[in-house]
Amino acid sequence: MAHGLRFGPGPGFLIRRNQIQKRIVEADGARSGPQVALHSNHSFGETNIPKVSQPEESTSPMGDKSPKSTQKKASQKQSKNDASAQKKQSLVTSQQATKAKAAAAKKK
């Protein structure tokens, strides 16, 4: 490693940055009135970062758009819908059978 080369700011960087910011605030405060606090009262140097909403993507940039894939997805969806319809029909049929049994028991 060569002398004088560093990757990223050194440990004194934050201290120097805070000192410079403090001087700027003091200079601005002398001109405009009361001083503005540099940091809020967060412990461990935490800061408030405002939330920024990200636009949601309507379509995925990645994915298989081939005709075979599209056909497979369509057939899977149809199969799922058919199974759902069959369950509904069996439920209706069982309800009708229960009603018929109750009506037959009533007639006796």
MODELLER restraints for C-alpha pairs under 7 A, 6 or more apart:
rsr = mdl.restraints
at = mdl.atoms
rsr.add(forms.Gaussian(group=physical.xy_distance, feature=features.Distance(at['CA:25:A'], at['CA:35:A']), mean=6.54, stdev=0.5))
rsr.add(forms.Gaussian(group=physical.xy_distance, feature=features.Distance(at['CA:25:A'], at['CA:36:A']), mean=6.58, stdev=0.5))
rsr.add(forms.Gaussian(group=physical.xy_distance, feature=features.Distance(at['CA:26:A'], at['CA:35:A']), mean=6.48, stdev=0.5))
rsr.add(forms.Gaussian(group=physical.xy_distance, feature=features.Distance(at['CA:29:A'], at['CA:35:A']), mean=4.67, stdev=0.5))
